[in-house]
């Protein structure tokens, strides 16, 4: 079995969010603050005791990962995201680069651009972003 070297920063630098947890975050990003019952209704179309228990368990996991928090001053308590979408995307991309590309984000991005057919609009946005990054480095 080959030896795999894992750097300390690779062990838990990303918040591994499951698909179910991501669904909760999506709702919180869209609606800012929601109760457990509201989340169950949005996700499952009902708020049965089982649905509420599932949402409560997922929210607990997201709280442990520092992705959500609750407002304990209100009743029923409201939950809100403490990580925004861009931050989560950045963490997950960096974790992928760390795992597959020895941390080289450029290698990962080059592969993504080459492996997917980008629309004209997406290419324009990418060029504009790269130009902006060049401008900020020269000033």
C-alpha positions in Angstrom: 0.0 0.0 0.0 1.6 3.3 -1.0 2.3 6.0 1.6 0.1 9.1 1.2 1.5 12.3 2.7 -1.2 14.5 4.2 -0.3 17.9 5.4 -1.8 19.2 8.7 -3.7 22.0 6.9 -5.4 19.4 4.7 -7.0 17.5 7.5 -10.0 19.8 8.3 -9.6 23.0 6.3 -12.9 22.6 4.6 -16.4 22.2 5.9 -17.6 19.0 4.4 -21.3 19.8 3.7 -23.6 16.9 2.6 -26.2 17.3 -0.1 -28.9 17.5 2.6 -27.0 20.1 4.6 -26.4 22.1 1.4 -30.2 22.1 0.7 -30.7 23.8 4.2 -28.0 26.3 3.4 -29.6 27.1 0.0 -32.9 27.9 1.8 -31.1 30.1 4.4 -29.1 31.9 1.7 -32.4 32.6 -0.1 -34.6 33.5 2.9 -31.9 34.8 5.4 -33.6 33.5 8.6 -35.9 30.5 9.0 -37.4 28.4 11.8 -37.1 24.6 11.8 -40.7 24.3 10.9 -40.4 26.7 8.0 -37.3 24.8 6.7 -39.1 21.5 7.0 -42.1 22.9 5.1 -39.8 24.3 2.3 -37.7 21.1 2.0 -40.2 18.4 2.4 -43.6 20.1 1.7 -44.7 19.2 5.2 -43.7 19.7 8.8 -44.4 16.3 10.3 -42.5 15.4 13.5 -40.2 13.2 11.4 -39.4 16.1 9.0 -38.8 18.5 11.9 -36.5 16.0 13.6 -34.5 15.6 10.3 -34.1 19.3 9.9 -33.2 19.7 13.5 -30.4 17.0 13.1 -29.1 18.7 10.0 -29.1 22.1 11.6 -27.2 20.7 14.6 -24.5 19.3 12.2 -24.3 22.6 10.4 -23.9 24.5 13.7 -21.1 22.2 14.7 -19.4 23.0 11.3 -19.9 26.7 12.0 -22.1 27.1 8.9 -25.2 28.2 10.7 -26.2 29.8 14.0 -29.5 30.4 15.7 -31.1 33.5 17.2 -31.9 32.3 20.8 -33.7 35.6 21.6 -36.7 34.7 19.3 -39.2 32.0 19.8 -39.4 29.9 17.8 -35.7 30.2 17.2 -34.6 31.3 13.8 -31.5 29.9 12.0 -29.3 31.8 9.6 -26.2 31.0 7.6 -22.9 32.1 8.9 -21.0 31.1 5.7 -21.9 32.6 2.4 -22.1 30.7 -0.9 -18.8 32.1 -2.3 -16.9 31.2 0.9 -18.1 27.7 0.8 -17.3 27.3 -2.9 -13.8 28.7 -2.2 -13.2 26.3 0.6 -14.4 23.3 -1.4 -12.4 24.2 -4.5 -9.2 24.7 -2.4 -9.8 21.3 -0.7 -10.1 19.7 -4.1 -6.9 21.5 -5.3 -5.1 20.4 -2.1 -6.2 16.8 -2.6 -5.8 16.4 -6.3 -3.3 19.1 -7.4 -0.9 19.5 -4.5 -2.7 22.7 -3.6 -2.2 24.3 -7.0 -5.5 26.2 -7.7 -4.2 27.2 -11.2 -4.0 23.5 -12.2 -7.5 22.9 -11.0 -8.9 26.0 -12.7 -7.1 25.2 -16.0 -8.6 21.7 -16.0 -12.1 23.1 -15.3 -11.8 25.6 -18.1 -10.4 23.1 -20.6 -12.8 20.3 -19.7 -16.1 22.3 -20.0 -17.3 24.1 -23.0 -17.7 27.7 -21.8 -20.3 29.9 -23.4 -19.2 33.2 -25.0 -20.6 35.1 -22.0 -18.7 32.8 -19.5 -15.5 33.4 -21.4 -16.0 37.1 -21.4 -16.6 37.1 -17.6 -13.5 35.0 -17.1 -11.4 37.4 -19.3 -12.8 40.4 -17.4 -12.0 38.8 -14.0 -8.4 38.0 -15.1 -8.0 41.6 -16.4 -9.2 43.0 -13.1 -6.8 40.8 -11.2 -3.9 41.9 -13.4 -5.0 45.6 -12.9 -5.0 45.2 -9.1 -1.5 43.6 -9.2 0.0 46.5 -11.2 -1.4 49.3 -9.1 
